[in-house]
Structures are given as C-alpha cells and as structure tokens.
Amino acid sequence: MQLGKQKTPYVLFLTKQKLLWLGESLKNVVVMESGDGAIQDLEFKSVKGFENQIHTAYDQKMLKPWEVIIIVSDELFFSQVITQQTEDEIKAYLTVIPFDEVISKQIIAETQKVVVAIGKGLIDPLVEILHSQGFVITGIFPNLIFGERLKTEEQF
C-alpha cells in the first residue's frame, strides 16, 4: 500500500471502549467501537473486530496509510511515581504488574519521574494490524504525558 499524502500524522487515541482516529483537524474523527469483550483484562481478546473496522475504513477512504501516533488512555496502563529513582525500585514495581510480558518506560510527567507499564498483549496486536494495513507507527505514548488536558475521550 502507498502512504497517503496528508501532512500531519494521524493521532490514534486508544481507550478501553474505542479507537478514536484524529486526522488533520478534529473534524476528521473516525470512531471505532471495540465491541463487547475486545479488550479484557487490559489485553486484546478479539483482534479481528478492530482489524475489520480498520480495513473497512481504509476501503471507504476514511483512512489512508500514513504515520500514526498512538496515545493510550490511562485506563489501559499502569504508572507509578519513582521516588528513589533506583533500578531496584523500578524492578520491584514491574514485578507486580499482572502481565506475562510488559513494555515499560520511564518518563517525566509534570515534573515527576514516572515508570509506565503496559501489556504487550494490548500493544503488539494493534501494531501488527496497523502495519498490515500499511500504517507506520511513529510513537506510542501514555496520555499522562499530556497532563490534565488529555484525560478522557469526551474531549474529542
């Protein structure tokens, strides 16, 4: 597939219930419902529904393959302020995250150092679907790096 010609990347806001695609303006919003049980226990349980919706949106020319920035809602990841900033503190925190495989990063959010963790079972299937449709993921970010300004999908 050939990449589209828009100038700015799509922003994909992932919540427990929806995928919200934001185009070049807030008027270009495509909402995809996750359906019953698509995301359970903070992992994708039913990938096929999202895959079909993305394929349909592509076929209907609502979405064209392009760069995508994914923002993950705070209901889908774990985070903790790092107080002593030691590797032992971070490792101890990550051992209590209830996933077999975890993706974690340390970030600065509103002047505090925070460790953020998300299950690979949520991110990997989404990335695979998008790549299979020709999209290029340029970043995956927790919404907490945007502060209080980006808390809920109702803002869209």
N, C-alpha and C positions, 0 to 999 in steps of 0.2 A: 504494500500500500504506500501511496505517496503522502507525505506530510502536507497538511493544509497550509493556507497562506496567511493565517492571522498573525498579528504582531506580538501579542502577549500570550503567555501560556494559559491554558485552562487552569482553574482552581477547582479541585475536587474536594468537597467537604464531606467527610465520612462520619456518619452518626450510626447509632445502633439501628435506626429505622430507615435511613435514607442515604442515598448518594446525591449530593447537590453539585451539579456541574455549573460553574460560573464562567461565562465567556468574556468577551472584551468589555462588556458592561453588565450591570446587574439585571438588565432586561433580557439577557441571553442566559436564562437559567433552565436547565433540564433537570427534572427531579426524577429519580429512580427509587421506587419503594423497594425495600429489602424483602418484603413479603414475610409471611409467618415463618419464624424459625431460621431465616437465612443466616443471621448472626446470633449464636447462642454461646453462652459462657465465653464471650469476647473472642470467638473464633468463627470463621465461615463454616457453616454446616451445609449450606446449599449454595454452591457457587454458580450452578447452571442458570438460575434466575437472573442474576446480575449479568452474566455473560450474554444471555439472550437479549436483555434490555440494551446493553451497550452495542451489540450487533445491530439491533433494530434501529437505534438512534443513528448509528453510522449509515445504515441503508437509507434512512429517511433524510439524510444530510443534515440532521440536527447537530451531529458531532462529526468532525473530521480528524483524522490522526494528526496529532500535534503534541507539543510539550505539555506535560501535566504536573502541577504541584499538588500534592495530596496533603490536606490538613485533617488531622484525626481529632475527633471530638473527645473531650476529657472523660466521657463515659466509657471509652474503649481502651484506655491505657492507665497504668499505674505511675504515680510520681511521688517523690519524697525529697524534701529539702535536705541537703547534705550539710550537716553541722560541723563535723570534724574534718571533712574532706579527705578521709583516708580510704585507701583501696579496701581495707577490711570492712569498713562501714558500708561501702557500696556492695561488696560481695555478700555481706550478711543480708542486706535489703533484697538483693536479687534472688536469694535462695527462698524467700517467702512468696515470690510471685508464682501464681498457680498455673504455669505453663510448662510443657516439656521443653520447648525452645523459645527463647526470649531474644528480642532485639532491644538493646538498651544504649542510651547516650546520656552524657552529662551536658546540660545546657545552663545558660544564665537566663533566668526569667525574673524580671522586675527586681534586679539587684541580688537575687539569691541564686546559689548554685543548686541545681535540681538534677536528680537522676530520674530518667523517664524510661519505662519499660512497656513493651507491647508484645503480644504473642505473635510468633512467626506464622501461626495458623490463620491470622487475620490479614496480615500484610502480604505474604507471599502469593496466595491465590489471587488477590486483587491485582498485584503487579503482573502476574502471569497473564491474566485476562487482558489487561491493558496492552501489554507488549504484543500479544497475539493479534490484536486489532490494529497494531501499528503506532500506538502511542508511545511517547518517550517520557519516562518519569524523571523529572529534574530535581525533585526533592520531596521528602516526607517529613512533616512537622507536626508536633502536638499543638493543639490550639492554645495551650497556656503560654507559648512564647509571644502571643499577641495580646496578652493581658486580659483585662476585663472586657475589652472591646469585642472579642470574638468568643462568646460563651455558648450561644445557642443558635440553632438553625433558624429560629424565628426572625433573626435579624435579616435574613435574606428574603 
